Amino acid sequence: MSATPAITLRDLTFEWPDGSVALAGVSGTFGAGRTGLIGRNGAGKSTLLRLIAGQLPPTSGHIDTGGEVGYLPQTLTLRHDTTVAGLLGIQPILDAIAAIGEGDIDQRHFDAIGDDWDIESRADEALHQIGFSAGDLDRRVAEVSGGEAMLIAITGLRIRRTPITLLDEPTNNLDRGTSARLAEFVDQWPGTLVVVSHDLELLEHMDHTAELYGGALDTFGGPYSAWKERREAEQAAAVQAARSAQQTLKVERRQRAEAETKLARRERTGKKTQKDGGIPKILAGNRTSKAQASAGSLRSTLDDKVKAAQAAVDAADARVRDEEHIHLVLPDPDVPRGRRLAELEDEGRVIVLQGRSGRPWSVRTAPGSRP
């Protein structure tokens, strides 16, 4: 029996106030463990996390989660007087414990604390792993670097132990050392973790890879490299299928044209024979009727074959992903159209600089080469 998904999306749609659609009818699930959420820029990954976290209300559809959701946005918006405890998200609990210690036994303090009476010691233990301690809880966030602030915020999510945690581009402000520390955290993360990231090294620490593409969510069991290998194989097969379908369509169209030529020739011959008086009018009329019926049936059959072949081409083409193109207006390089001038690789992306004589140069990114 399969485990119950931690997050379930049902026909999820979200439109911005100006009417632009960010997500349309997305359905899918996120299971337990660590999932890397990838997709082209503008696919709606950050919007999807905000919807799951309850930061945005869906325009339509439903989101079901198997517990409380912790969320780290891509950009931390902090006031200069925010403390480390505030960034960890435990300041209200510490304030409640302090109030009770001073004799204030208002029930709201106990509600704020819940089962977290040991929050300070847990915070101290977690902070030591990133070079801080409980002695830094009152320290202002303005005194730490952007990378340290991000690690502190992530540590806060670990301390709070929410069943589901969402991280949006957590390595944006991290150097290599702190990124490695984050990877260690990810390896040990309890519960369900969904991470949006372009960091290929971090994506290798995931149990699953989910791609948001074309308004659909596709989940694969394995890290990014395994997902990419599978997708490249699928795309190679899709391209071959599209070529085969196009070839079949050409054959069907050619046969349809050849048949039309034969029918026209046969019709001219029949009319000439009738005109020359070679056969009685009644017999000629019967033959003409039969020929017309036969021609109509043949045309219908051949037309159906062309339509079927066109449908197969359309279906095959739909499985082949479009390449991303950027057109730059530069002086004419005076090289043949289509010649590759350079091919660059950058963290998993393949960028091709291609000549287009007499027209703007074309810079294209290989299909899906970037998460």
C-alpha positions, 0 to 999 in steps of 0.5 A, spaced: 500 500 500 502 506 497 503 512 503 499 518 503 502 524 500 504 529 504 501 534 499 496 534 494 494 539 489 487 538 485 486 542 479 490 548 482 489 555 479 492 562 481 491 568 477 494 575 479 490 581 480 491 583 473 488 577 470 495 574 468 495 566 470 501 563 474 498 556 474 492 553 471 489 546 473 495 543 476 494 537 479 499 532 483 502 530 489 509 531 493 510 525 498 514 524 504 522 525 504 526 530 500 523 533 493 527 538 489 522 542 485 524 545 478 522 548 472 524 554 467 524 561 470 517 563 470 513 556 470 510 558 477 515 554 482 515 560 487 508 561 486 506 554 488 510 554 494 506 560 497 500 557 495 502 551 499 504 555 505 498 559 505 501 565 503 496 566 497 489 564 496 488 559 490 483 562 485 480 555 484 482 548 486 484 545 492 491 544 496 491 538 502 497 538 506 498 532 511 500 537 517 503 544 519 507 547 513 514 551 514 516 556 509 522 560 507 521 565 502 526 566 496 528 573 499 528 574 507 525 581 508 527 583 515 527 589 520 534 592 522 532 590 529 530 583 528 533 579 533 536 572 531 531 569 536 526 573 531 529 570 525 529 563 528 521 564 529 522 562 537 521 569 540 514 569 542 515 562 545 521 565 549 517 572 551 512 567 554 517 563 558 520 569 561 513 572 562 511 566 566 518 566 570 516 573 572 510 571 575 505 572 569 501 566 569 496 568 563 493 562 559 496 565 553 503 564 555 502 557 556 498 557 549 504 560 546 509 555 549 505 549 548 510 543 548 516 547 547 519 549 554 526 546 552 526 551 546 532 555 548 536 549 549 534 546 542 536 552 539 543 553 542 544 546 540 542 547 533 545 554 533 552 551 534 552 547 528 552 554 524 557 557 529 552 561 533 549 559 540 544 561 545 548 567 547 546 570 540 539 570 541 538 577 542 543 579 537 541 583 531 540 580 524 543 587 522 550 584 525 550 578 521 551 576 513 546 575 508 548 568 508 548 567 515 541 570 516 539 565 511 542 559 515 539 562 521 532 562 518 533 555 516 535 553 522 529 556 525 525 551 521 528 545 523 527 547 531 520 548 529 519 541 527 513 542 522 511 536 518 512 539 512 517 544 510 518 549 503 525 552 501 525 557 496 532 558 493 535 557 499 542 557 497 542 564 493 546 568 499 550 562 501 558 561 499 560 554 498 562 552 505 555 554 508 552 551 502 555 544 504 552 545 511 545 546 508 546 540 504 548 536 511 541 539 514 537 537 508 540 530 508 538 529 516 531 533 515 525 530 518 519 530 515 517 532 508 521 537 505 520 541 498 526 545 495 526 550 489 533 551 487 537 552 481 543 549 485 545 542 481 549 540 487 543 541 492 538 537 488 543 531 488 541 530 495 533 529 493 530 523 494 525 525 488 525 531 483 518 534 481 518 538 474 513 544 473 512 544 466 507 546 461 502 547 467 503 540 469 507 537 475 511 531 473 514 527 479 520 522 478 523 518 484 531 520 484 535 526 484 536 531 478 541 527 475 537 521 474 531 525 472 535 529 467 538 522 464 531 520 463 528 526 460 533 526 455 532 519 453 524 521 453 526 527 448 530 523 444 525 518 443 520 524 442 524 527 437 525 520 433 517 519 433 516 526 431 520 525 425 517 518 423 510 521 424 512 527 419 515 522 414 508 518 414 504 524 413 509 526 407 507 519 404 500 519 405 499 526 402 503 524 396 499 517 395 493 522 396 495 526 390 497 520 386 490 517 387 487 524 385 491 524 379 489 517 377 482 519 378 482 525 374 486 521 368 480 515 369 475 520 369 477 524 362 478 517 359 471 515 361 468 522 358 472 521 352 470 514 351 462 516 352 463 522 347 466 518 342 460 513 342 464 507 344 459 504 349 451 506 350 449 512 354 445 508 359 451 503 360 456 509 360 451 513 365 452 506 370 459 506 369 460 514 371 456 513 377 460 507 379 466 510 378 464 517 382 462 512 388 468 509 388 472 515 387 468 518 393 470 512 397 477 512 395 478 520 397 474 519 403 479 513 405 485 517 403 483 523 407 482 519 413 489 517 413 492 524 412 488 526 417 490 520 422 497 522 420 497 529 421 494 527 428 500 523 429 504 528 427 501 533 432 501 528 438 508 527 437 510 534 436 507 536 443 512 531 446 518 535 443 520 541 448 521 547 445 528 550 445 529 557 449 531 562 444 534 569 445 535 573 439 541 579 439 541 584 434 549 584 432 553 586 426 552 580 421 558 575 422 558 573 415 557 566 416 552 561 413 546 560 417 545 555 422 553 554 423 555 554 430 560 559 432 560 557 440 557 552 445 558 554 452 557 549 458 555 553 465 552 548 471 548 544 467 546 549 461 548 548 454 548 555 451 549 555 443 551 561 439 549 560 432 550 564 426 544 567 422 547 570 416 543 577 414 539 576 421 540 577 428 544 572 431 541 566 435 543 564 442 539 558 444 539 554 451 539 546 450 532 543 451 531 543 459 538 544 460 537 548 466 532 546 472 
